[in-house]
Amino acid sequence: MTRVLRVMLAAAGSRAPQLRSTLWYSVAASAAQAAAYAAFLPLLVELTRGAPRAAAVWTWVAVIVGLVVAEGVLRVAESRFTYDHWHEVTEETRLRLGEKLREIPQQELGRRAAGDLATVVGANAANAASGASSLATLFVQFVTVPVVLLVVVLVVDPWVGLVVLVGFLATLPLLRTVQRTSLRGFGEVDRADAASAARLVEYVQGLPVFRATGQAGADSPRLAAALQDQHREMDAVSTGSDRAAAGMQLVVELTLAAVVAVGAVLVLAGDLTLALFTGIVVIVARFVQPLGLLPEIAKLFENSDASMRRIRDLDAVEPLPVAAGGRAPDRFDITFEGVSFRYDGAGEPALREVSLVVPERSITALVGPSGSGKSTVTRLITRFADPQHGTVAIGGVDLRTLDPRDVVGHVAVVFQDVYLFDDTVRANIAMSRPDATDDEIERAARAANAHDFVSALPQGYDTEVGEIGGRLSGGERQRLSIARAFLKDAPVLLLDEPTAALDVESEVAVQRALTRLAGGRTVLMIAHRLSTIAGADQVLVLDDGRIAQRGTHAELITERDGRYARLWAAQTAGRAAAGEADGA
Ligand code: ADP
């Protein structure tokens, strides 16, 4: 009982005081309800006297009516919480979680699937709030009414009261079983829900690939398995708690039967009047009714508690600590000193004692086979996570002394994949600086070679991306992303070879925009194709998390047996072969 209240008050967040008064209304309303039933007893006794006194009869009728009206009024006050605060509680929880998502380490975000997070912020937040609003009052009602009636019966006839008390106590372990199985069960259900939501997001995102490979439809084994698992967990909760609930219903019916039997014996012995006997049976029938429904409530409560726990889990994720002594960097070179980094849960480190310098206003290219650690280097520059050893610094300032949100302010990124939001082209560019004026947005678009194609769209900058999403070419999407970077105007620029997936024609336009963007900034570029490296001031060759070679392109190709020379040879050979094939 105290746990239920504690959980509910926690779920109500800043509305806990309102919930507290709501619960008092609920207690009062339930007490009035129970008292109305109790008042039925003296009325019955009066009516069955040899000569009923009209005044007494009407007094009791008035008391009953008064109590019923009082209950009604109190219930209205009680339901105010549901109407007034339910949405506020949900919204508050969601806003808090949203804020949390902004500050938790990117690594943690990456670890949790998008669908999983959506479940916490969406369904779990709503569940927790509905638990706090409607369940808490139901629970109070379903406990208060039986307790008041039990006291009444005990006073009227201790023997019958004892029978009811025994029945009441017998239901408690069963109720506990329902709670325990549901508690465990709903934890599993929530886990399964989150997993299937994650698989669903993954499936939808992967649809183009599934289509291309002819797998769309029933053939997503991961999704199917997750859905089956979800179904199984739901079934398990139902069967587990349903059995206990059925047991409880049986105890409740048996209690009623025992009351009738004991009452009959007492009536026959002349120790109980027929009127009181009838009244007690009515009261006990009313008493046991909520007990029969308690398992349902307990189940709903556990569901809401499971949601709360998932919310608490997310709440408990700490943002990366910000060490003292940080100052805003006043220059923008990037340095790694003996940086080793291992992803959470990974066996091998992704980076091993990497030291590098990207001088201010210069371009450094990172090359190396897939999995060699190139993306990890760029991630650490945005304070994705802190390295286990060594330091990463911008302008000589250790990133650990800077708030990750400030770090991100100094860094613009352009990736191969451009994510466009379902909003206007203008809003999509302004993503990187929501307070930008239309003028600034247009200037950024011009700099990114995007203005011409944007102007040619049906509503220009106000065209909804959703409506034309499929019509934007890869190069056009890429230029929108470059426009974002121009608008942000950050001194550090991270590029994950944005032209890698483009056709030659788009590549030229994007490359020109990129060259303009790179001017005067500190640029670190992941280069998959060696041809894009020619303009770099420095090339770093990564292999298995280590820097294997460094120098300029010209220096590295002359190192005969170096990795870079081999990569270069392989790529130029490939290109020559492709060129010959084209020519043929
Ligand atoms: P590259 O960009 O050169 O392809 P990455 O930096 O992405 O290489 O990866 C370096 C290593 O770290 C790889 O072994 C990869 O499997 C591992 N890795 C990358 N991202 C994660 C992650 N989120 N969790 C665990 N391991 C990861």
Boltz pocket constraint, residues with backbone or C-beta under 6 A from the ligand:
constraints:
  - pocket:
      binder: B
      contacts: [[A, 110], [A, 343], [A, 344], [A, 346], [A, 348], [A, 349], [A, 350], [A, 368], [A, 369], [A, 370], [A, 371], [A, 372], [A, 373], [A, 374], [A, 375], [A, 376], [A, 377]]
      max_distance: 6.0
